[in-house]
Amino acid sequence: MISFFIDLDGQEYQDLLLSVTSDVRSRHPERFQRYFPLGDTHTVLPSPEFYTQTVNGVNLLDWTNAFLANEAGWVDTIE
């Protein structure tokens, strides 16, 4: 778990992550979106789940493609 490295429990880490990224997003909503699934894995990019993971009906692969194409599907997505 990544929270282990900064000596926070899961909820403390989640609260910190959401607080910091909410601040960035409020200042740059057109340039900063989040895709935060629940869980304790560090990254999904090199795994098969990159192609199947869905948060609130938004598939990660589709979200990433929307980011790359600067399309409407690139939205703030938090589970």
C-alpha positions in Angstrom: 0.0 0.0 0.0 1.3 3.4 -0.9 -0.2 5.0 2.2 2.3 2.9 4.2 5.2 5.0 2.9 3.8 8.2 4.3 2.6 6.6 7.5 -1.1 7.2 7.0 -4.0 4.7 7.3 -6.2 4.2 4.2 -8.8 6.7 5.1 -6.2 9.4 6.1 -4.4 8.8 2.8 -7.7 9.0 0.8 -8.7 12.2 2.5 -5.3 13.8 1.9 -5.2 12.7 -1.8 -8.7 14.1 -2.4 -7.9 17.3 -0.6 -4.8 18.0 -2.5 -6.1 17.0 -5.9 -9.4 18.9 -5.3 -7.4 22.0 -4.8 -5.5 21.5 -8.1 -8.7 20.6 -9.9 -10.5 23.7 -8.6 -7.7 25.9 -10.0 -7.4 24.1 -13.4 -10.7 22.3 -14.1 -10.1 22.3 -17.9 -6.6 20.7 -17.5 -6.9 18.3 -14.5 -9.2 15.4 -14.1 -8.9 12.4 -11.7 -9.6 8.7 -12.2 -9.6 7.3 -8.7 -10.9 3.8 -8.1 -11.2 2.4 -4.6 -8.5 0.0 -3.5 -4.9 -0.1 -2.5 -3.0 -0.9 -5.7 -0.4 1.6 -6.8 -1.0 1.5 -10.6 -3.1 -0.3 -13.1 -1.4 0.8 -16.3 0.8 -2.3 -16.8 -1.9 -4.8 -15.8 -4.8 -6.4 -17.8 -7.2 -4.4 -15.6 -6.3 -1.3 -17.5 -8.6 -2.6 -20.3 -11.5 -3.6 -18.0 -11.5 -1.3 -15.0 -14.6 0.8 -14.6 -15.5 3.5 -12.0 -19.0 4.8 -11.9 -19.7 3.5 -15.4 -16.5 5.1 -16.9 -14.0 2.6 -18.3 -10.4 3.5 -17.7 -9.3 2.7 -21.3 -12.1 5.0 -22.7 -11.2 7.7 -20.1 -7.6 7.6 -21.2 -8.5 7.7 -24.9 -10.7 10.7 -24.2 -7.8 12.4 -22.4 -5.5 11.8 -25.3 -8.0 13.0 -27.9 -9.2 15.9 -25.6 -12.8 14.7 -25.9 -15.8 15.1 -23.6 -15.3 11.6 -22.0 -12.3 12.9 -20.0 -14.1 13.7 -16.8 -13.4 13.7 -13.1 -14.1 10.1 -12.0 -13.9 9.2 -8.3 -15.2 6.0 -6.7 
